Amino acid sequence: MVFAIDPPSGHALSTMMALVSNGISAQNSKRAYERAIVEFLRWCRSSGAVDFTKGTLQAYRSALESRALSASTINVSLCAIRKLATELADNGALSQDAAAGIGRVKGAKRKGVRIGNWLSASQAEDLLRLPEADSVKGKRDRALLGVLVGAGLRRSEAAGLTFTHLQQRDGRWIIADLIGKHGRIRSVPIPGWVKAAIDRWAEAAHFDEAYIFRPINKAGRITAGALTAQSIYHIVKHYSDQGGLDIAPHDLRRTFAKLARKGHAELEQIQLSLGHGSVTTT
């Protein structure tokens, strides 16, 4: 049985998305897989591919490689398409032999290990000084950058941070019971200067409950709810461009790890702070 590839629209696409998303808990992973399926189906339509076979996926991999995409980007796409093949086979829409053939399509080879960007201690200090010290927005942004650099939080974790997370234990401040990637729960110690930056923002904003980082509208008024992860991305990029840097929020997480290691922190402790499942990842 060979599965006929429909254009990326309508009921067929919705069904495919539901199959691929099944069992994936992380929202970022869901979006990445769904985007990969849409792009694959669009390529099939533009290239004239009709059937979902091993040869079709091999041709698609070659097309991705011709665009000089990174190995990790290509492999995420291939993983999503392999999962689609498995789900279609399990639901009787594709033969097990065809799914097995698709599953044998090899991923792109990694050439070395991409370790990303990070800041030196002096660059991190310069970045933290960029937001205006006297404005409400500047106080918020200093506290936000402080949490990203000083605690190594993911932007999604910073977006969901509440004042109840801030607790004092054994004489030091921590972010307690933070739920991170894959539902892992951890507590992260924060430096005194990060807590002080949060306190200055909370005092200026006149609140100390619910979400810590909140939106500020064009009129300069603080609005209800929390900053989104995407808003945090744009805030970091704004100060990155202002400071002549080339960083994204995850690079500040790398900066935290790099500076902690330079300060002789144990890898296992850095692993726990970052919420990694394996020290190999760290």
Backbone as CSV, one residue per row, in Angstrom:
resi,resn,N_x,N_y,N_z,CA_x,CA_y,CA_z,C_x,C_y,C_z
1,MET,0.852,-1.200,0.000,0.000,0.000,0.000,0.883,1.244,0.000
2,VAL,0.632,2.152,-0.948,1.389,3.399,-1.035,0.463,4.556,-0.715
3,PHE,0.921,5.468,0.119,0.108,6.608,0.533,0.266,7.730,-0.483
4,ALA,-0.870,8.218,-0.995,-0.842,9.338,-1.937,-0.730,10.641,-1.171
5,ILE,0.198,11.486,-1.586,0.443,12.747,-0.895,-0.514,13.808,-1.411
6,ASP,-1.345,14.338,-0.514,-2.275,15.404,-0.870,-1.604,16.757,-0.707
7,PRO,-2.132,17.796,-1.358,-1.618,19.146,-1.106,-1.758,19.501,0.364
8,PRO,-0.891,20.384,0.889,-0.903,20.719,2.322,-2.054,21.627,2.717
9,SER,-3.272,21.114,2.630,-4.432,21.884,3.049,-5.581,20.924,3.292
10,GLY,-6.610,21.419,3.972,-7.808,20.638,4.135,-7.722,19.559,5.195
11,HIS,-8.667,18.615,5.098,-8.820,17.577,6.114,-7.591,16.668,6.187
12,ALA,-6.984,16.366,5.038,-5.821,15.468,5.039,-4.681,16.050,5.866
13,LEU,-4.467,17.361,5.738,-3.399,17.994,6.500,-3.711,17.964,7.996
14,SER,-4.943,18.241,8.361,-5.324,18.223,9.772,-5.118,16.837,10.370
15,THR,-5.459,15.823,9.605,-5.281,14.452,10.070,-3.805,14.133,10.274
16,MET,-2.975,14.566,9.323,-1.535,14.325,9.444,-0.967,15.013,10.675
17,MET,-1.382,16.250,10.904,-0.881,16.997,12.049,-1.244,16.313,13.356
18,ALA,-2.470,15.808,13.426,-2.912,15.125,14.634,-2.093,13.864,14.875
19,LEU,-1.774,13.141,13.802,-0.969,11.925,13.929,0.440,12.246,14.417
20,VAL,1.044,13.266,13.843,2.420,13.617,14.193,2.492,14.182,15.603
21,SER,1.489,14.972,16.001,1.510,15.606,17.320,1.203,14.634,18.455
22,ASN,0.615,13.526,18.119,0.224,12.553,19.136,1.432,12.085,19.946
23,GLY,1.341,12.239,21.245,2.407,11.763,22.123,3.529,12.752,22.352
24,ILE,3.501,13.933,21.701,4.532,14.942,21.896,3.998,15.972,22.887
25,SER,4.635,16.085,24.038,4.139,16.979,25.083,4.668,18.405,24.947
26,ALA,5.921,18.559,24.507,6.530,19.897,24.424,5.930,20.681,23.256
27,GLN,5.408,21.884,23.545,4.776,22.691,22.511,5.754,23.105,21.414
28,ASN,6.988,23.418,21.794,7.986,23.810,20.789,8.259,22.668,19.823
29,SER,8.335,21.446,20.347,8.565,20.279,19.493,7.373,20.037,18.575
30,LYS,6.170,20.207,19.111,4.976,20.050,18.280,5.003,21.009,17.100
31,ARG,5.298,22.268,17.399,5.317,23.272,16.335,6.394,22.955,15.302
32,ALA,7.563,22.509,15.772,8.660,22.192,14.847,8.283,21.034,13.936
33,TYR,7.654,19.996,14.498,7.258,18.836,13.703,6.152,19.201,12.718
34,GLU,5.174,19.970,13.176,4.084,20.356,12.288,4.595,21.229,11.141
35,ARG,5.511,22.141,11.475,6.091,22.990,10.427,6.872,22.143,9.416
36,ALA,7.575,21.126,9.916,8.352,20.249,9.037,7.439,19.489,8.082
37,ILE,6.285,19.024,8.574,5.349,18.294,7.725,4.770,19.206,6.651
38,VAL,4.388,20.425,7.041,3.842,21.377,6.066,4.862,21.660,4.965
39,GLU,6.117,21.890,5.353,7.151,22.187,4.359,7.405,20.998,3.447
40,PHE,7.351,19.800,4.010,7.536,18.583,3.207,6.422,18.452,2.181
41,LEU,5.193,18.652,2.594,4.058,18.522,1.682,4.087,19.596,0.595
42,ARG,4.516,20.800,0.965,4.641,21.861,-0.042,5.699,21.502,-1.081
43,TRP,6.806,20.936,-0.593,7.857,20.517,-1.526,7.336,19.425,-2.448
44,CYS,6.569,18.478,-1.889,6.009,17.397,-2.709,5.143,17.965,-3.825
45,ARG,4.318,18.942,-3.488,3.437,19.537,-4.492,4.239,20.272,-5.563
46,SER,5.256,21.038,-5.142,6.030,21.817,-6.110,6.939,20.947,-6.968
47,SER,7.386,19.803,-6.419,8.306,18.936,-7.156,7.593,17.869,-7.965
48,GLY,6.286,17.744,-7.745,5.529,16.741,-8.479,5.535,15.361,-7.854
49,ALA,6.051,15.249,-6.629,6.049,13.958,-5.945,4.619,13.564,-5.607
50,VAL,4.273,12.307,-5.888,2.900,11.847,-5.699,2.767,10.868,-4.546
51,ASP,3.712,9.934,-4.442,3.616,8.875,-3.435,4.617,9.073,-2.300
52,PHE,4.221,8.640,-1.115,5.059,8.736,0.083,5.916,7.468,0.167
53,THR,7.144,7.559,-0.317,8.040,6.408,-0.363,9.429,6.800,0.139
54,LYS,10.280,5.798,0.282,11.664,6.031,0.677,12.356,6.951,-0.316
55,GLY,12.103,6.731,-1.602,12.720,7.559,-2.634,12.289,9.008,-2.539
56,THR,11.021,9.228,-2.188,10.529,10.597,-2.039,11.263,11.311,-0.914
57,LEU,11.428,10.616,0.216,12.108,11.242,1.346,13.591,11.460,1.053
58,GLN,14.215,10.551,0.344,15.619,10.731,-0.025,15.782,11.961,-0.921
59,ALA,14.854,12.133,-1.838,14.913,13.308,-2.714,14.710,14.583,-1.911
60,TYR,13.816,14.519,-0.920,13.568,15.697,-0.089,14.793,16.028,0.755
61,ARG,15.450,15.008,1.280,16.672,15.252,2.053,17.722,15.952,1.186
62,SER,17.859,15.506,-0.052,18.811,16.150,-0.972,18.436,17.603,-1.219
63,ALA,17.129,17.864,-1.317,16.681,19.239,-1.528,17.014,20.104,-0.323
64,LEU,16.846,19.567,0.882,17.192,20.318,2.092,18.692,20.584,2.149
65,GLU,19.491,19.576,1.814,20.950,19.734,1.846,21.413,20.760,0.826
66,SER,20.717,20.857,-0.296,21.103,21.832,-1.330,20.876,23.256,-0.876
67,ARG,20.047,23.439,0.172,19.777,24.775,0.708,20.789,25.169,1.783
68,ALA,21.782,24.318,2.002,22.851,24.579,2.983,22.307,24.761,4.396
69,LEU,21.254,24.017,4.718,20.713,24.049,6.075,21.622,23.267,7.012
70,SER,21.544,23.560,8.298,22.364,22.840,9.268,21.883,21.397,9.378
71,ALA,22.784,20.524,9.819,22.435,19.118,9.971,21.296,18.947,10.967
72,SER,21.300,19.725,12.045,20.248,19.586,13.051,18.888,19.973,12.488
73,THR,18.828,21.028,11.673,17.570,21.451,11.065,17.031,20.379,10.133
74,ILE,17.925,19.818,9.318,17.521,18.753,8.388,17.030,17.538,9.148
75,ASN,17.738,17.177,10.205,17.386,15.961,10.943,16.080,16.089,11.705
76,VAL,15.752,17.296,12.177,14.445,17.502,12.807,13.340,17.258,11.785
77,SER,13.522,17.761,10.563,12.534,17.551,9.505,12.381,16.069,9.186
78,LEU,13.500,15.377,9.070,13.447,13.949,8.750,12.781,13.153,9.870
79,CYS,13.055,13.525,11.122,12.422,12.845,12.260,10.907,12.997,12.217
80,ALA,10.450,14.204,11.891,9.009,14.455,11.812,8.383,13.608,10.710
81,ILE,9.048,13.517,9.572,8.492,12.762,8.438,8.530,11.264,8.719
82,ARG,9.581,10.795,9.375,9.623,9.373,9.753,8.483,9.051,10.719
83,LYS,8.236,9.956,11.659,7.130,9.744,12.611,5.799,9.705,11.882
84,LEU,5.644,10.574,10.891,4.422,10.570,10.088,4.249,9.216,9.411
85,ALA,5.329,8.676,8.844,5.258,7.376,8.174,4.856,6.275,9.149
86,THR,5.432,6.305,10.341,5.100,5.302,11.359,3.639,5.371,11.747
87,GLU,3.137,6.585,11.962,1.745,6.753,12.365,0.785,6.345,11.254
88,LEU,1.132,6.668,10.010,0.273,6.269,8.886,0.215,4.747,8.772
89,ALA,1.369,4.100,8.959,1.404,2.634,8.892,0.590,2.015,10.020
90,ASP,0.720,2.586,11.223,-0.026,2.058,12.372,-1.533,2.210,12.193
91,ASN,-1.935,3.186,11.367,-3.357,3.431,11.145,-3.848,2.850,9.809
92,GLY,-3.009,2.022,9.194,-3.428,1.320,7.982,-3.427,2.134,6.718
93,ALA,-2.853,3.342,6.742,-2.845,4.191,5.547,-1.572,4.026,4.725
94,LEU,-0.598,3.309,5.246,0.678,3.090,4.565,1.160,1.701,4.934
95,SER,1.755,0.999,3.987,2.218,-0.352,4.287,3.398,-0.309,5.254
96,GLN,3.527,-1.372,6.042,4.632,-1.453,6.985,5.970,-1.463,6.256
97,ASP,6.018,-2.080,5.079,7.274,-2.119,4.305,7.675,-0.717,3.853
98,ALA,6.680,0.057,3.392,6.985,1.427,2.950,7.447,2.268,4.131
99,ALA,6.784,2.118,5.295,7.174,2.870,6.489,8.577,2.489,6.939
100,ALA,8.889,1.195,6.851,10.225,0.741,7.242,11.290,1.323,6.318
101,GLY,10.973,1.384,5.029,11.914,1.971,4.080,12.153,3.448,4.363
102,ILE,11.078,4.177,4.652,11.196,5.599,4.995,12.008,5.771,6.273
103,GLY,11.800,4.855,7.222,12.539,4.924,8.479,14.032,4.688,8.317
104,ARG,14.418,4.046,7.220,15.849,3.770,6.990,16.575,4.915,6.283
105,VAL,15.859,5.966,5.919,16.527,7.114,5.284,17.415,7.778,6.322
106,LYS,18.684,7.854,6.024,19.650,8.376,6.990,19.564,9.894,7.109
107,GLY,19.908,10.369,8.288,19.930,11.801,8.521,21.191,12.442,7.972
108,ALA,21.238,13.764,8.052,22.421,14.493,7.589,23.561,14.307,8.579
109,LYS,24.757,14.219,8.067,25.926,14.049,8.931,26.286,15.367,9.591
110,ARG,26.590,15.289,10.882,27.026,16.475,11.615,28.529,16.666,11.414
111,LYS,28.893,17.840,11.001,30.307,18.158,10.828,30.765,18.990,12.016
112,GLY,31.298,18.292,13.027,31.690,18.978,14.249,30.479,19.190,15.129
113,VAL,30.654,19.925,16.212,29.594,20.173,17.172,29.345,21.672,17.264
114,ARG,28.130,22.054,17.002,27.783,23.469,17.084,27.512,23.825,18.538
115,ILE,28.260,24.766,19.080,28.129,25.090,20.496,27.525,26.469,20.726
116,GLY,27.208,27.181,19.647,26.507,28.447,19.801,27.390,29.586,20.276
117,ASN,26.750,30.673,20.659,27.448,31.875,21.114,27.275,32.052,22.612
118,TRP,28.173,32.804,23.201,28.022,33.205,24.592,28.823,34.479,24.805
119,LEU,28.595,35.118,25.931,29.258,36.377,26.241,30.348,36.161,27.275
120,SER,31.347,37.011,27.206,32.340,37.037,28.277,31.720,37.749,29.475
121,ALA,32.393,37.711,30.604,31.879,38.368,31.803,31.704,39.864,31.567
122,SER,32.671,40.490,30.911,32.581,41.937,30.674,31.467,42.266,29.679
123,GLN,31.272,41.412,28.675,30.183,41.629,27.713,28.828,41.476,28.393
124,ALA,28.720,40.485,29.281,27.467,40.286,30.019,27.157,41.503,30.881
125,GLU,28.177,42.064,31.533,27.981,43.256,32.344,27.525,44.435,31.487
126,ASP,28.141,44.572,30.315,27.747,45.658,29.408,26.294,45.496,28.963
127,LEU,25.892,44.271,28.680,24.517,44.019,28.257,23.540,44.387,29.361
128,LEU,23.847,44.011,30.579,22.949,44.268,31.702,22.808,45.757,32.007
129,ARG,23.780,46.554,31.575,23.712,47.996,31.809,22.946,48.735,30.713
130,LEU,22.608,48.061,29.621,21.967,48.741,28.498,20.555,49.260,28.813
131,PRO,19.686,48.502,29.492,18.351,49.050,29.813,18.468,50.270,30.734
132,GLU,17.594,51.246,30.534,17.626,52.467,31.344,17.365,52.139,32.814
133,ALA,18.230,52.635,33.668,18.128,52.302,35.096,16.968,53.011,35.781
134,ASP,16.492,54.143,35.206,15.489,54.950,35.893,14.061,54.745,35.382
135,SER,13.893,54.077,34.259,12.544,53.885,33.729,11.968,52.554,34.204
136,VAL,10.640,52.477,34.228,9.983,51.232,34.646,10.331,50.107,33.676
137,LYS,10.273,50.390,32.385,10.603,49.371,31.382,12.059,48.932,31.529
138,GLY,12.928,49.894,31.775,14.336,49.562,31.940,14.574,48.669,33.141
139,LYS,13.863,48.930,34.229,13.989,48.088,35.424,13.502,46.661,35.130
140,ARG,12.387,46.568,34.391,11.888,45.238,34.025,12.910,44.493,33.167
141,ASP,13.448,45.193,32.178,14.356,44.532,31.253,15.679,44.160,31.918
142,ARG,16.136,44.985,32.877,17.342,44.624,33.618,17.112,43.364,34.447
143,ALA,15.939,43.281,35.066,15.617,42.090,35.857,15.495,40.868,34.961
144,LEU,14.885,41.040,33.786,14.716,39.933,32.855,16.062,39.422,32.348
145,LEU,16.909,40.340,31.896,18.235,39.937,31.427,19.028,39.292,32.562
146,GLY,18.824,39.798,33.782,19.515,39.237,34.935,19.127,37.789,35.178
147,VAL,17.835,37.485,35.047,17.369,36.108,35.239,17.934,35.185,34.160
148,LEU,18.009,35.669,32.926,18.519,34.850,31.833,20.020,34.590,31.973
149,VAL,20.764,35.624,32.354,22.217,35.486,32.489,22.606,34.867,33.825
150,GLY,21.937,35.301,34.906,22.349,34.893,36.243,21.767,33.587,36.731
151,ALA,20.707,33.101,36.062,20.092,31.844,36.479,20.001,30.826,35.351
152,GLY,20.281,31.250,34.120,20.298,30.316,32.998,18.932,29.801,32.597
153,LEU,17.879,30.580,32.814,16.538,30.117,32.476,16.295,30.159,30.973
154,ARG,15.474,29.250,30.501,14.964,29.330,29.137,13.969,30.487,29.075
155,ARG,13.751,31.037,27.877,12.828,32.186,27.790,11.407,31.776,28.162
156,SER,11.013,30.531,27.840,9.677,30.078,28.225,9.562,29.981,29.739
157,GLU,10.647,29.604,30.406,10.641,29.517,31.867,10.566,30.904,32.490
158,ALA,11.293,31.850,31.911,11.248,33.226,32.423,9.854,33.819,32.235
159,ALA,9.205,33.479,31.112,7.871,34.002,30.842,6.866,33.530,31.894
160,GLY,7.026,32.309,32.366,6.084,31.762,33.329,6.469,31.971,34.783
161,LEU,7.531,32.722,35.022,8.034,32.911,36.378,7.063,33.767,37.207
162,THR,6.763,33.311,38.417,5.880,34.061,39.321,6.623,34.378,40.617
163,PHE,6.045,35.267,41.403,6.687,35.641,42.662,6.697,34.487,43.661
164,THR,5.767,33.554,43.511,5.769,32.397,44.412,6.965,31.490,44.165
165,HIS,7.578,31.601,42.984,8.794,30.828,42.697,9.986,31.319,43.523
166,LEU,9.946,32.591,43.919,11.073,33.174,44.638,10.961,32.829,46.121
167,GLN,11.912,32.054,46.601,11.886,31.617,47.993,13.298,31.692,48.579
168,GLN,13.353,31.896,49.867,14.647,31.955,50.557,14.835,30.667,51.353
169,ARG,15.913,29.985,51.055,16.215,28.733,51.737,17.691,28.709,52.132
170,ASP,17.916,28.348,53.369,19.287,28.269,53.888,20.057,29.566,53.656
171,GLY,19.348,30.677,53.794,20.012,31.969,53.713,20.274,32.483,52.320
172,ARG,19.752,31.811,51.288,19.968,32.311,49.929,18.674,32.203,49.133
173,TRP,18.568,33.064,48.118,17.364,33.100,47.293,17.464,32.083,46.164
174,ILE,16.325,31.442,45.895,16.264,30.467,44.809,14.966,30.664,44.035
175,ILE,14.937,30.124,42.835,13.699,29.959,42.078,13.282,28.523,42.332
176,ALA,12.225,28.326,43.098,11.850,26.994,43.572,10.805,26.342,42.681
177,ASP,10.949,25.032,42.529,9.946,24.201,41.851,9.608,24.714,40.458
178,LEU,10.648,25.026,39.714,10.481,25.506,38.341,10.249,24.304,37.426
179,ILE,9.171,24.347,36.652,8.875,23.256,35.718,9.483,23.607,34.364
180,GLY,10.440,22.804,33.936,11.146,23.073,32.695,10.796,22.110,31.588
181,LYS,11.719,21.924,30.678,11.521,21.069,29.515,11.267,19.635,29.947
182,HIS,10.362,18.967,29.229,9.983,17.574,29.509,9.400,17.414,30.915
183,GLY,8.884,18.514,31.488,8.234,18.445,32.782,9.168,18.268,33.954
184,ARG,10.484,18.452,33.738,11.439,18.307,34.842,11.274,19.475,35.816
185,ILE,11.263,19.158,37.091,11.125,20.179,38.136,12.476,20.388,38.812
186,ARG,12.864,21.628,38.956,14.151,21.912,39.588,14.071,23.212,40.369
187,SER,15.030,23.431,41.235,15.184,24.701,41.942,16.526,25.296,41.558
188,VAL,16.523,26.591,41.274,17.714,27.261,40.749,18.130,28.386,41.685
189,PRO,19.352,28.354,42.197,19.817,29.479,43.022,20.026,30.718,42.167
190,ILE,19.721,31.882,42.723,19.942,33.124,41.987,20.874,34.024,42.784
191,PRO,21.759,34.721,42.097,22.661,35.647,42.786,21.886,36.791,43.436
192,GLY,22.487,37.401,44.426,21.859,38.515,45.118,21.529,39.665,44.195
193,TRP,22.377,39.914,43.199,22.133,41.050,42.312,20.918,40.811,41.415
194,VAL,20.625,39.535,41.110,19.421,39.230,40.325,18.181,39.495,41.160
195,LYS,18.184,39.037,42.414,17.049,39.288,43.309,16.850,40.785,43.520
196,ALA,17.948,41.539,43.658,17.841,42.988,43.838,17.230,43.648,42.614
197,ALA,17.587,43.154,41.406,17.026,43.723,40.174,15.531,43.434,40.088
198,ILE,15.115,42.231,40.502,13.692,41.901,40.512,12.950,42.778,41.508
199,ASP,13.547,43.008,42.674,12.914,43.850,43.702,12.731,45.283,43.203
200,ARG,13.737,45.814,42.489,13.624,47.195,41.969,12.505,47.286,40.938
201,TRP,12.376,46.272,40.104,11.300,46.251,39.109,9.938,46.129,39.788
202,ALA,9.828,45.230,40.784,8.547,45.040,41.474,8.121,46.301,42.212
203,GLU,9.091,46.992,42.803,8.785,48.229,43.526,8.310,49.318,42.562
204,ALA,8.977,49.410,41.419,8.594,50.427,40.436,7.233,50.120,39.819
205,ALA,6.935,48.816,39.688,5.680,48.408,39.059,4.532,48.318,40.054
206,HIS,4.843,48.371,41.350,3.842,48.348,42.421,3.068,47.028,42.462
207,PHE,3.768,45.920,42.334,3.134,44.620,42.545,4.189,43.628,43.020
208,ASP,3.722,42.592,43.698,4.632,41.556,44.170,3.924,40.201,44.211
209,GLU,3.035,39.995,43.243,2.338,38.716,43.158,2.077,38.381,41.698
210,ALA,1.686,37.137,41.443,1.424,36.611,40.102,2.705,36.643,39.258
211,TYR,2.556,36.902,37.965,3.712,36.849,37.066,4.688,37.987,37.342
212,ILE,5.972,37.668,37.259,6.997,38.680,37.505,7.150,39.594,36.302
213,PHE,7.303,39.010,35.117,7.586,39.814,33.921,6.308,40.012,33.110
214,ARG,5.870,41.279,33.061,4.598,41.599,32.430,4.787,42.571,31.266
215,PRO,3.839,42.579,30.348,3.943,43.489,29.201,3.783,44.945,29.616
216,ILE,4.383,45.814,28.832,4.221,47.259,28.996,3.774,47.809,27.647
217,ASN,2.632,48.487,27.624,2.112,48.957,26.336,2.830,50.216,25.872
218,LYS,2.425,50.721,24.707,3.105,51.875,24.114,2.942,53.135,24.957
219,ALA,1.904,53.150,25.776,1.677,54.314,26.657,2.502,54.209,27.935
220,GLY,3.264,53.126,28.065,4.099,52.951,29.246,3.380,52.336,30.421
221,ARG,2.159,51.806,30.178,1.392,51.189,31.265,1.637,49.686,31.302
222,ILE,1.755,49.155,32.507,1.930,47.727,32.695,0.574,47.054,32.535
223,THR,0.514,46.020,31.718,-0.746,45.336,31.469,-0.775,43.987,32.177
224,ALA,-1.963,43.396,32.235,-2.130,42.133,32.947,-1.504,40.985,32.155
225,GLY,-1.331,39.868,32.843,-0.783,38.691,32.183,0.726,38.666,32.237
226,ALA,1.312,37.816,31.418,2.763,37.635,31.420,3.341,37.930,30.047
227,LEU,4.606,38.293,30.022,5.314,38.379,28.755,5.310,37.004,28.087
228,THR,5.227,36.977,26.785,5.337,35.715,26.071,6.810,35.400,25.807
229,ALA,7.086,34.142,25.504,8.455,33.753,25.167,8.946,34.517,23.943
230,GLN,8.043,34.771,22.990,8.431,35.505,21.793,8.759,36.959,22.127
231,SER,8.025,37.557,23.062,8.321,38.930,23.486,9.703,38.998,24.125
232,ILE,10.036,37.982,24.912,11.354,37.940,25.548,12.441,37.836,24.496
233,TYR,12.179,37.064,23.451,13.143,36.962,22.345,13.406,38.340,21.744
234,HIS,12.344,39.089,21.486,12.504,40.411,20.864,13.207,41.391,21.809
235,ILE,12.947,41.298,23.104,13.620,42.171,24.065,15.123,41.910,24.054
236,VAL,15.496,40.637,24.089,16.922,40.289,24.065,17.566,40.754,22.772
237,LYS,16.891,40.541,21.637,17.456,40.957,20.357,17.592,42.476,20.275
238,HIS,16.664,43.196,20.895,16.748,44.664,20.902,18.044,45.124,21.571
239,TYR,18.324,44.571,22.747,19.536,44.989,23.455,20.794,44.381,22.821
240,SER,20.638,43.231,22.194,21.756,42.636,21.463,22.189,43.553,20.325
241,ASP,21.208,44.044,19.563,21.517,44.959,18.459,22.058,46.278,18.984
242,GLN,21.477,46.768,20.075,21.909,48.039,20.650,23.362,47.960,21.122
243,GLY,23.746,46.811,21.635,25.111,46.640,22.136,26.094,46.113,21.114
244,GLY,25.623,45.942,19.861,26.505,45.432,18.816,26.886,43.977,19.014
245,LEU,25.978,43.227,19.633,26.227,41.809,19.893,25.395,40.962,18.929
246,ASP,25.673,39.698,18.881,24.912,38.786,18.033,24.456,37.622,18.894
247,ILE,23.426,37.857,19.712,22.977,36.845,20.653,21.455,36.730,20.656
248,ALA,20.998,35.578,21.068,19.586,35.289,21.277,19.424,34.834,22.723
249,PRO,18.193,34.689,23.209,18.010,34.286,24.608,18.773,33.019,25.001
250,HIS,18.825,32.035,24.117,19.507,30.792,24.492,21.012,31.001,24.655
251,ASP,21.540,32.026,23.985,22.962,32.335,24.156,23.242,32.863,25.562
252,LEU,22.256,33.494,26.179,22.437,33.953,27.561,22.426,32.760,28.515
253,ARG,21.695,31.728,28.162,21.721,30.477,28.919,23.105,29.828,28.800
254,ARG,23.654,29.866,27.607,25.022,29.362,27.413,26.024,30.209,28.201
255,THR,25.779,31.521,28.225,26.654,32.419,28.975,26.659,32.051,30.450
256,PHE,25.482,31.790,31.004,25.390,31.364,32.402,26.249,30.121,32.639
257,ALA,26.104,29.135,31.776,26.847,27.886,31.944,28.351,28.113,31.811
258,LYS,28.727,28.913,30.824,30.151,29.155,30.577,30.791,29.892,31.762
259,LEU,30.109,30.921,32.265,30.660,31.698,33.378,30.661,30.882,34.669
260,ALA,29.636,30.035,34.842,29.607,29.175,36.025,30.769,28.191,36.009
261,ARG,31.029,27.642,34.842,32.149,26.693,34.725,33.482,27.410,34.934
262,LYS,33.577,28.622,34.407,34.809,29.403,34.597,35.004,29.738,36.062
263,GLY,33.904,29.826,36.804,33.979,30.080,38.242,34.164,28.812,39.052
264,HIS,34.513,27.718,38.359,34.834,26.433,38.994,33.622,25.698,39.549
265,ALA,32.438,25.980,39.010,31.260,25.203,39.398,31.374,23.805,38.807
266,GLU,30.892,22.802,39.531,30.922,21.427,39.045,29.920,21.261,37.901
267,LEU,30.275,20.423,36.932,29.387,20.191,35.802,28.026,19.673,36.252
268,GLU,28.031,18.818,37.269,26.770,18.253,37.755,25.859,19.349,38.314
269,GLN,26.452,20.349,38.978,25.657,21.448,39.518,25.103,22.318,38.388
270,ILE,25.925,22.549,37.372,25.456,23.323,36.217,24.325,22.571,35.524
271,GLN,24.478,21.260,35.407,23.432,20.422,34.816,22.113,20.587,35.558
272,LEU,22.152,20.538,36.879,20.947,20.675,37.683,20.315,22.055,37.509
273,SER,21.152,23.091,37.481,20.635,24.451,37.316,19.963,24.644,35.971
274,LEU,20.548,24.031,34.930,19.998,24.184,33.588,18.792,23.273,33.333
275,GLY,18.650,22.228,34.160,17.538,21.303,33.969,17.776,20.302,32.870
276,HIS,19.052,19.991,32.598,19.374,18.985,31.592,19.156,17.582,32.156
277,GLY,18.672,16.678,31.312,18.483,15.304,31.738,19.772,14.532,31.814
278,SER,20.802,15.006,31.104,22.086,14.300,31.060,23.216,15.308,31.139
279,VAL,24.266,14.951,31.852,25.426,15.826,31.939,26.127,15.927,30.597
280,THR,25.913,14.942,29.719,26.484,14.984,28.369,25.960,16.185,27.603
281,THR,24.676,16.484,27.768,24.092,17.668,27.131,24.763,18.927,27.624
282,THR,24.982,18.995,28.947,25.642,20.155,29.537,27.051,20.313,29.004
